[in-house]
Amino acid sequence: MSKIKVDEIESSSSNVKLSPKGTGLVKVKAAGGADGTLQFTSGDGTNAVKIKSPPHSAGQSHTMILPDNNAVVDGHLHVKSVTGSGATAVGQLEFKTFATVDTSNMATSSFTTGQVPSSALPAQTASQGAALKLISNSVVTGSAVDYIEFTGLAENNHYFIVGKKLIPSTTLNNPYINFRDQYGNVLAIHYREDYGYTNSGTNTTGYNQNQIYLEYKDKSTYWTNQTGVFMMDLSIGVTNATPRCCFFIELGEPSDNTTSFYRANGHRTSSYNNAIAQVRINASGANNAQWAVGTEIQLFQYLK
């Protein structure tokens, strides 16, 4: 097979015409292990773009026919039709524009796999049936801690706190809760506790107390089984105004096999004008007890 090497063609015309015979094919062959490549240089030869064959390993011998329609703004090269199949198929290209997808109202049936990030989902409101918004999920990891605290509670709001898993580090702990203002000052509270067994119970009251203990007073002041849960509703009023901040607590602490109950309700005393802005759930008031790894307490906000 003869070969011709041409660096430049001298002609009175600036155009070069390739007139193949037979099937009209002009072939750009590979050389030296490199795939066949056609290069187009800029006017001064500085820049160039290339059209390159896929590698031999791809096993492709398909044909792409240039678009048979007019070029359009924002158009994309799109395979309009295919003749044949597999690696030798012939594809007819076209310029095609695609309508913008309306994502404001998409049916969930359109999704088959994947995940939608929470940032892309609209916020739910109380009028739409949403009741609670998770504000914080505090989990003890790494090492034990003295307390778990929630700060930044807003005035004129209602919160729900769940002691999902309470794990004291010793059998001699007596957890308690205190309430603080935005400056970290402990706020005194009045409260009433109701506790007892299934068919009987009693109550105690506390006035101007700095904390309320989470304990079954008729059994033991300590959490001997080192496990427990609690729930608390917290209604926060407005500074220098009534109603004052109020709370309601229910406790579950299986200190023995007897069915028992504990409930408490109370409010911030009138001696303090600042609203509750922080809630601290302390592991113990004595014996150096802490919340062990795995303890989990959640803060929710009631939606308006």
C-alpha positions as CSV (number, residue, x, y, z in Angstrom):
1,M,0.0,0.0,0.0
2,S,1.5,3.3,-1.0
3,K,1.8,6.2,1.4
4,I,1.9,10.0,0.8
5,K,3.2,12.5,3.4
6,V,1.9,16.1,2.7
7,D,2.9,19.0,4.9
8,E,1.3,21.7,2.8
9,I,-0.6,21.9,-0.5
10,E,0.2,24.7,-2.9
11,S,-2.8,25.7,-4.8
12,S,-4.5,28.8,-6.2
13,S,-7.5,27.9,-4.1
14,S,-7.5,27.8,-0.3
15,N,-9.9,24.9,-0.2
16,V,-8.9,21.3,-0.3
17,K,-11.4,18.7,-1.6
18,L,-11.2,15.1,-0.7
19,S,-12.9,13.0,-3.4
20,P,-12.7,9.3,-2.3
21,K,-13.9,6.6,-4.6
22,G,-16.1,3.6,-3.8
23,T,-18.3,4.2,-0.7
24,G,-17.2,7.8,-0.2
25,L,-15.2,7.0,3.0
26,V,-12.3,9.1,4.1
27,K,-10.5,7.2,6.8
28,V,-8.3,8.7,9.5
29,K,-6.2,5.7,10.7
30,A,-4.6,5.1,14.0
31,A,-0.8,5.1,14.3
32,G,1.7,4.0,16.9
33,G,-1.0,2.8,19.3
34,A,-2.8,6.1,19.3
35,D,-6.5,6.1,18.2
36,G,-7.5,7.9,15.0
37,T,-7.8,11.6,15.6
38,L,-8.9,14.5,13.4
39,Q,-7.5,17.9,14.6
40,F,-8.8,21.4,13.7
41,T,-6.5,24.2,14.5
42,S,-7.3,27.9,15.0
43,G,-6.3,30.6,12.5
44,D,-2.8,31.1,13.9
45,G,-2.3,27.5,14.8
46,T,-2.1,28.2,18.5
47,N,-5.3,26.3,19.6
48,A,-6.8,23.1,18.3
49,V,-9.8,20.9,18.9
50,K,-10.0,17.2,18.1
51,I,-12.5,14.5,17.2
52,K,-11.1,11.2,18.3
53,S,-12.1,7.6,17.9
54,P,-13.0,5.5,21.0
55,P,-10.3,3.0,22.0
56,H,-10.1,-0.4,20.4
57,S,-11.1,-2.0,23.7
58,A,-14.5,-0.3,23.4
59,G,-15.3,-2.5,20.4
60,Q,-17.3,0.3,18.7
61,S,-17.9,0.8,15.0
62,H,-21.0,2.9,15.1
63,T,-21.8,5.8,12.8
64,M,-23.1,9.2,13.8
65,I,-24.9,11.2,11.1
66,L,-24.8,15.0,11.7
67,P,-28.1,16.8,12.6
68,D,-30.7,17.0,9.8
69,N,-32.4,20.1,11.3
70,N,-31.5,23.7,12.1
71,A,-29.2,24.7,15.0
72,V,-31.2,26.2,17.9
73,V,-30.2,28.2,20.9
74,D,-30.0,26.0,24.0
75,G,-30.2,23.0,21.7
76,H,-28.5,19.7,22.6
77,L,-27.1,17.0,20.3
78,H,-29.7,14.2,20.6
79,V,-29.9,10.8,18.9
80,K,-33.1,11.1,16.9
81,S,-33.2,7.6,15.5
82,V,-31.1,4.5,15.3
83,T,-30.7,2.1,12.4
84,G,-29.3,-1.3,13.2
85,S,-28.1,-2.2,16.6
86,G,-25.1,-2.9,18.8
87,A,-21.6,-1.7,18.0
88,T,-22.4,-1.1,14.3
89,A,-25.6,0.9,14.8
90,V,-26.1,4.1,12.8
91,G,-27.5,7.1,14.8
92,Q,-29.2,10.1,13.3
93,L,-28.4,13.2,15.4
94,E,-30.6,16.3,15.8
95,F,-30.6,19.6,17.6
96,K,-33.2,19.3,20.4
97,T,-34.3,21.5,23.2
98,F,-35.7,20.1,26.5
99,A,-38.5,21.7,28.5
100,T,-37.5,22.8,32.0
101,V,-38.9,20.3,34.6
102,D,-41.3,21.8,37.0
103,T,-40.0,20.6,40.4
104,S,-42.6,22.5,42.5
105,N,-45.2,19.7,42.2
106,M,-43.7,16.3,41.6
107,A,-45.4,13.0,42.3
108,T,-43.6,10.7,44.6
109,S,-44.4,7.9,42.1
110,S,-41.8,9.5,39.8
111,F,-39.1,8.4,42.2
112,T,-37.8,4.9,42.1
113,T,-34.4,5.1,43.7
114,G,-32.2,7.7,45.5
115,Q,-32.8,10.2,48.2
116,V,-34.1,13.8,48.2
117,P,-32.1,16.0,50.5
118,S,-34.0,17.6,53.4
119,S,-33.0,21.0,52.2
120,A,-35.1,20.5,49.0
121,L,-38.2,19.6,51.0
122,P,-40.6,22.4,52.0
123,A,-41.1,23.2,55.7
124,Q,-44.2,21.7,57.2
125,T,-46.6,23.8,59.3
126,A,-49.1,23.1,62.0
127,S,-51.9,23.9,59.7
128,Q,-50.7,21.1,57.4
129,G,-50.8,18.6,60.2
130,A,-47.2,18.8,61.5
131,A,-47.0,19.0,65.3
132,L,-43.4,18.7,66.4
133,K,-40.1,19.9,65.0
134,L,-36.9,18.2,66.2
135,I,-34.6,21.0,67.5
136,S,-31.8,18.9,69.0
137,N,-30.9,15.2,69.5
138,S,-28.2,15.1,72.2
139,V,-26.4,11.8,72.5
140,V,-23.5,11.1,74.9
141,T,-20.5,9.7,73.0
142,G,-16.9,9.2,73.9
143,S,-17.0,9.7,77.6
144,A,-19.6,10.4,80.4
145,V,-20.9,13.9,81.1
146,D,-22.3,15.7,84.1
147,Y,-25.3,17.1,82.4
148,I,-27.1,17.6,79.1
149,E,-28.3,21.1,78.4
150,F,-30.6,22.7,75.8
151,T,-30.1,26.5,75.2
152,G,-31.7,29.1,73.0
153,L,-35.3,28.4,73.9
154,A,-37.5,31.1,72.6
155,E,-40.1,33.1,74.5
156,N,-43.8,32.5,73.8
157,N,-43.1,28.9,72.6
158,H,-43.9,25.4,73.6
159,Y,-41.4,22.5,73.8
160,F,-41.4,18.8,74.3
161,I,-38.3,17.1,75.8
162,V,-37.9,13.3,75.7
163,G,-35.4,11.5,77.9
164,K,-35.2,8.7,75.4
165,K,-32.5,6.7,77.1
166,L,-31.1,7.8,80.5
167,I,-28.1,5.8,81.6
168,P,-26.5,6.9,85.0
169,S,-22.9,5.9,85.5
170,T,-23.5,4.5,89.0
171,T,-26.3,3.1,91.1
172,L,-26.1,6.1,93.4
173,N,-27.3,8.9,91.2
174,N,-30.4,11.0,91.7
175,P,-30.9,13.1,88.5
176,Y,-32.5,16.5,88.6
177,I,-33.6,19.3,86.3
178,N,-33.1,23.0,86.7
179,F,-34.2,25.9,84.5
180,R,-32.1,29.0,83.6
181,D,-32.6,32.3,81.9
182,Q,-30.7,33.5,78.8
183,Y,-27.8,34.6,81.1
184,G,-27.5,31.1,82.7
185,N,-29.0,32.2,86.0
186,V,-30.9,29.4,87.8
187,L,-34.6,30.2,88.1
188,A,-36.5,29.2,91.2
189,I,-39.7,27.1,90.7
190,H,-42.8,25.9,92.6
191,Y,-44.0,22.4,91.9
192,R,-46.2,19.5,92.9
193,E,-45.2,15.9,92.6
194,D,-47.6,12.9,92.5
195,Y,-46.2,9.4,92.8
196,G,-47.1,6.0,94.1
197,Y,-48.3,2.6,93.1
198,T,-51.1,1.4,90.8
199,N,-53.8,1.8,93.4
200,S,-52.5,4.3,95.8
201,G,-50.3,7.4,95.8
202,T,-49.3,10.6,97.5
203,N,-47.9,14.0,96.7
204,T,-45.4,16.5,97.8
205,T,-44.9,20.1,97.0
206,G,-41.8,22.3,96.6
207,Y,-41.6,26.1,96.8
208,N,-38.8,28.3,95.7
209,Q,-36.7,25.3,94.7
210,N,-33.7,25.6,92.3
211,Q,-34.3,22.1,90.9
212,I,-36.8,19.2,90.7
213,Y,-35.5,15.7,91.2
214,L,-36.4,12.8,88.9
215,E,-37.0,10.1,91.5
216,Y,-39.6,7.8,93.1
217,K,-39.6,9.2,96.6
218,D,-41.6,6.2,98.0
219,K,-38.9,3.8,96.9
220,S,-35.4,5.2,96.7
221,T,-33.7,8.5,95.9
222,Y,-31.3,6.6,93.6
223,W,-31.7,4.9,90.2
224,T,-30.5,1.5,91.3
225,N,-31.2,-0.1,87.9
226,Q,-29.2,2.6,86.1
227,T,-31.9,3.1,83.5
228,G,-34.9,5.4,83.0
229,V,-36.9,7.6,80.7
230,F,-38.9,10.8,81.1
231,M,-41.1,13.2,79.1
232,M,-41.6,16.9,79.8
233,D,-43.9,19.5,78.3
234,L,-42.5,23.0,78.7
235,S,-44.5,26.2,78.0
236,I,-42.4,29.3,77.9
237,G,-44.0,32.7,78.5
238,V,-42.7,36.2,78.0
239,T,-40.2,38.0,80.1
240,N,-41.9,40.4,82.6
241,A,-45.3,39.0,81.7
242,T,-47.8,36.4,82.8
243,P,-48.5,33.5,82.4
244,R,-45.2,32.3,83.8
245,C,-43.2,29.5,82.4
246,C,-44.8,26.1,83.2
247,F,-43.8,22.5,82.9
248,F,-45.3,19.0,83.2
249,I,-43.1,15.9,83.7
250,E,-43.7,12.1,83.6
251,L,-41.0,9.7,84.7
252,G,-40.3,6.0,84.1
253,E,-37.6,4.5,86.3
254,P,-37.9,0.7,86.9
255,S,-36.4,0.6,90.3
256,D,-38.1,-2.7,91.0
257,N,-40.9,-4.9,89.7
258,T,-43.7,-3.0,91.3
259,T,-45.8,-0.8,89.0
260,S,-45.3,2.8,90.0
261,F,-45.9,6.2,88.6
262,Y,-44.4,9.7,88.9
263,R,-45.8,13.0,87.7
264,A,-44.9,16.6,88.4
265,N,-46.1,20.0,87.3
266,G,-44.8,23.4,88.2
267,H,-43.9,26.9,87.1
268,R,-41.3,29.6,87.5
269,T,-41.8,31.7,90.6
270,S,-42.9,35.3,90.5
271,S,-39.5,36.3,92.1
272,Y,-37.9,36.1,88.6
273,N,-39.0,38.1,85.6
274,N,-36.9,36.4,83.0
275,A,-38.3,33.6,80.9
276,I,-36.8,30.2,80.8
277,A,-34.2,30.0,78.0
278,Q,-32.2,27.0,79.1
279,V,-33.0,23.5,80.5
280,R,-30.3,21.4,82.1
281,I,-30.8,17.7,82.9
282,N,-28.2,16.9,85.5
283,A,-27.0,13.3,86.2
284,S,-26.8,13.7,89.9
285,G,-26.5,16.0,92.9
286,A,-24.0,13.7,94.7
287,N,-21.7,10.7,94.4
288,N,-20.0,12.1,91.2
289,A,-22.5,10.3,89.1
290,Q,-22.6,11.2,85.4
291,W,-24.7,10.4,82.2
292,A,-22.9,7.4,80.7
293,V,-22.2,6.9,77.0
294,G,-25.4,6.1,75.1
295,T,-27.6,8.5,77.0
296,E,-29.9,10.3,74.6
297,I,-32.3,13.2,75.2
298,Q,-34.3,15.0,72.5
299,L,-35.7,18.5,72.3
300,F,-38.8,19.2,70.1
301,Q,-40.7,22.4,69.4
302,Y,-44.4,22.5,69.0
303,L,-45.3,24.1,65.7
304,K,-47.7,26.9,65.6
